[in-house]
C-alpha cells in the first residue's frame, strides 16, 4: 500500500511502486568470488571475480566462471584479470562491467525492475573506495545502493545476535582480506582489517615451491593443493598431494609429492598474521565484551574458515572456543540478504553516509 507521503510526492510513489515488484539484491563483492542473492529466491550466482578482456579492443569477452578458465591460458591479445585486489576495486571500469553482468544476469532470470542493492565491503576501505563501489553499483543498474561492512554482514549471516547488548566476534577470511570484528548493539566496537588471506596463502605455496624445489607453479595449482591438504594445525593423519609445474633448472614439466606438513610451513606466515590480528583485536576489546566472547565463543566465516585446523589453532592462541559458521562461504551475502528483509536493521548496520552524500 502507498502511504500519504507517497501520494503527495511522485518520486516517493514511483520508488514505492518499484519496491513492490522488484526483487532486491545482496552482493558479496569478493576478491576471489562474487555471490549474488535475490530476496525471496536465495543465492542465484556464485562465480569467480574474474573478467577476460581483449586488450586490442578493450571489449569484455567473458565474466565469472568462464573467465576463470582462461587464467594462465590466454593468448597475448586476451588478458584474464581480477578487478578487485585485497578486497577493494583496483580497476573501476572492469568492476563496473562485472557488476553490470551479474545484475543483468539476475534481470534475465527474473525480469525485475531496477533493484535495491546491498553490497558487502571490507571494513578497512577508504571513503574514496566506498564511493567507488557505490557508484559502480548505480552505474551497473541499481535503483539504490547500500553498503554494509563485510564483518557485520558475515556476523548476521552466521546468526550472531548483532543487535543485542552482548558481544559477538566474527573472523571473516576471504580471498584478499581478513576481517576481525567485535560487534554489539548493531555496531562494530573494535575491528581490524588486514590484506592477508587466502590469496596470500596461495602466494606462500608458490614461493615455497620455487625456493625448496625449483618448481614454478601457477595460482590454480597452489589453490588446489591448499584446499586438498592445507592446514593451520597438525593433523591427526598427515596427507600428501601431487604438485605439478615447470622445473626452473631444466625448463621441463615436473611433478613432486608434497605433504601437508610442508604446505603448513608454506602458509605459516599468513596464518600467523591472521592469529596476530585476532589477538590484537581481543586486546583492544572492552573487558565486559571479552567476558561475553568467553561465553559465546568466536565465529569463523569466509572461505578461509574451511582451512583444516584453523579453528583449533585460534582456540589454542586465544584460549576461547572458536567455531565455524554454517556454510561459511555464503555468510556475507546471506547477511546482506537478511538486512534487505528489514530496513530497520539495514539502517542500523549500513555504512554511514559521510562522504557518500555527494552521490545521493
N, C-alpha and C positions, 0 to 999 in steps of 0.2 A: 504493500500500500504506500502511496505517495503522501507525505506529510504536507502541512500548510506551507512550510518553508520551501518545499519543492515546487508547489503550485505557484508561489509568488516569484520564484527565481527560475527562469527557463534552464539555466546551466545546471542547477541542482536537480531539476526534473529529468533532464537528459541523463545525467550521471546516475540518478537513482534507477531510471528505466534500464540503462545498460547493466547496472548491478544485478537486476532481476534475471536477465538472460545470460550474462557472461559467466564463465567458469574461471574463477581466479586461479592464479598460478603461483606456486612456490618454486624457487630455483636455488639449488646449491651450486654456485658457480665455482667449482673447484679447479685447482691446478691440474689434477690428473683426470678427473671425471666431472661431467655436468649432469645433474639429476633434475628432472622436472616433474612436479606433482600438480595435478589438476584437481581442484576441490570437487569432491564428490566422486572422483574416478580413481584416485590414488596415484602412484608413481607410473608415469607413462613413458618417460625417457630416462635412460641411464647409459650415457655414451661418453667415450673419452673426449677431453677438451683439446681436440686436435683439428687443425684446418690445413688442407692441402691447397696450395696456390700455384698457379702458373706464373713464374717470375717475369715472363715476357709481356703478358697481357694484364697481369695483376688480378686475373679472374680466379674466383674461388671454385675449385674443382670438386672437392669432397669435404664433408664435415663429419666429425664423430668417429664411429667405428670404422667406416670405410677409409677415412683419412689416416687412422692409426695404422692400418695395414700397410700404408705406404712409407711409414717411418723407417729410414735407413735403406729404402729400396727404390728411391725415386731417381729418375734421370736428372741431368744438370738443370733442365728447364723447369722442373717441378720441385717445390720445397714443402715439406710437411712440418708445420710449426705448432707449438703450443702457445697461444696468445697470452696466457696467464703464467707469470713466473713468481714463485714464492707467494702464491695466494693473491697477487694483485695484477692488474692489467698492465702488460708490458707492450702490447700492440693494440691500441684502441680500435682502429679500423677493422682489424681481423676479429676482435672480440665482438664488435658490433655485428659483423656478418654471422658469427657463430650464434649469438643470441637471437638474431632475426631468423636464422634457420630453425632453431629449436621452437621459437614462438610460432612461426609459420607452420611447423610440423604439427603442433597442437591444434592450430586453427583448422588444418586439413582434416584431422581426425574427428573434431567435434563441431566444426562450423560455428564457432562462437564469436561474439563481438570482441572488440579490443579489451583485454583483461586487466584487472589489477594484478600487479606482480610484487611478490616479496622475495628479496634476494639475500642470501646469507653471505656476509663478507667477514674477513679476518678482523679481529679486534684491534690489531696494530696498524691498520692502514691510515694514511694521512687524509686530511679533508679533501685534498685535490683528487686523491684516488677514489674516495667515496663519491664525489661529484661525477667522476668519470664513469663509474658503474651505473649510477642512477641515470645519467644522460644516455648511456648506451642502451639501457632498457627501454627508455622512452623512444629513442630513435628506432629501436627494433620493433616498436608497435605496441608497447604497454600503455594503457589508459592512465594508470597511476603506477608509480614505482616507489616502493618502501624498502628500506634496508634494515636488516637485523644482524647483529653480530653473531658469528658462527658459534661461539661457545654458548650463547644464550639459546640459539635455535637448537643446538645439539642437546642441551640440557632439557629443553621442552620435549624434544623427540625421544629422549631417554626416559621420560616420565618423571623427572625430578620436580619437586614442589617449588618451582622458582618464584611464585608469587607469595609464598608463605613466609612467616617470620622465623625461618630456620635456615641454617647454612647448608648449601649444596655445592659440591665441587665436581667439575667436569674437565676431562682432559680429551681434547679433540685433536687427533693426529691425522692429518691429511697427507696430500702429496707434497705440497710446498711449505705448509706451516703447521706448527703445533700450537694449539690454543689451550691455555690453562686458565681457569676462572673459578672464583668463589662467588656464588650468587645468593642473594637474599632479598625478599620483598620486591621482586620484579626488576632488580638492578644488579649490575656486576660490581661487587665490593672491591675485589682485588683481581687483577688479571695480568697475564704475561703472554706475549706472542713472540715466538722465535721462528725464524725461517729455516728450521731444520726439521725434516720429517721424512716421509717415505722416499722422496727423490734423493735426498742426501744419503740415505742408506744404500740406494742403488749405486750412487757415485762412489761410495766407500767400497762396495764389492768390485766395481770396475777398476778402481785404483789398486786394490789389494791383488787382484788377478794379474795386473800389469807388473807390480813390484815383486810379487812372490813367484810367479810362474812365467813371466814374459809373455803373457797371453792377453791379447786385445779382444775384449768382448763388448757387445752393444748394450743399450739400456734395456731392451726387451729381455735379453738373456739374464742380465743381473736381476731384473724384477722377478723373472720366473724362479730363479734359484732362491731369492729371498722368500718368496711365497711358499716354496716347496720345503725348504729346510732351515730357513732363518729362525733365530730365537734370541731372546734377551736374557735368558736364564738357562742354566744347564738342564738338559732334557733327561728324562728317565732312561730313554734309549736314543742315543745319538744316531743321526741319519746321514746318508750320502746322496749326492746328486751329480749328474754329468754337467760339466761346464765346457761349452763349445765356443771357439773363437779362432783368431789367427795368431800363429806363433810369430812373435816380433823378431826372432832371430832368423828363421827360415822363410818367413812370409807365407807359409803353407797352413792349411787348416789343422787344428789341433783340438783334441778332446781330453779332458782330465777329470778324474773323480775327486770331488772335494767333500769334506764332512761339515756337519752343522757346527762343529767346534770352530772350524776355520771361518765360516760365514759369520758366526757370532763375534769373532775377533774383528772381522772386516767392518761390521756395523757398530762396534762398541763405542766409537766416538760419538755417533749420532744418538745412540741410546743414553749415553752418559749426559749429553747436553739436555735431553728431554727430562731425565731424572733431576738434573740440577735446576731446571726451570720449575718443576713441581715443588722441590724443596724450598726454593726462594719464595714462591707464591705462598706456601704454608707459613713461612717465617713472617710474612707481611700481613697475615690474616689475623683479625682481632681474636683474642682468646675465647670469647663466647662462641664465635663461629667455629673455631677449631674444635671445641667440645662437641658441637653438632656433627662435624665431619668425622670425629672419632666414633660417633654413634651410628651415623648413616653410611659411612664409607665414601669412597671416591669412584666416580663412574668414568669408564673409558669409552670413547666413541671415535668414529673415523676409521679408515682402512688400516691405519697403524695399530689399532686396538686388536687386530687379528694376529699380530706378531706373537708367536708362541712364547709363553713365559714372561711376557711384558707385565702382566698383572702381578705375577709373583715377585718380579724384580722391584716394582714400585711399592708393593706391600712391605717388602723387606726394608727398603730405603726410607719409607715414611712411617712405618710402624702402624699403619692403618689398613683396614680392609679395602681392597681395590677390586672392582668387578666390571665386567664388560657388558655394555648395554645390549639389548636385543637388536639384532640387525644393525650393528654399529655403522655400516657404510651409508645407511639412509637416515641417520638421526637428524642431520641438519635440515634436509628437505622435508622430513616429516614434521620437524619443529616449525618450519616456515608454514607448512600447511595448517598446523594447529593454530598458529597466530592468525591465519586468514579467516578461520572459523569465527573467531571472537575479536571484533575490532577493539574492544576494551583492553584485551591482552596485548594486541598489536600496538596500541597507543602507549602502553606501559614499557614495552620492550624494544620498540624500534629505535634506530639510531637518531639522536636529536638532530634537529634541522639547522644547526648553527650556520654552517657555510652553504647548506643546501637550499636556503631560502631563495637564492638567486635563480634557482631552477624551477621554482614553484610556478 
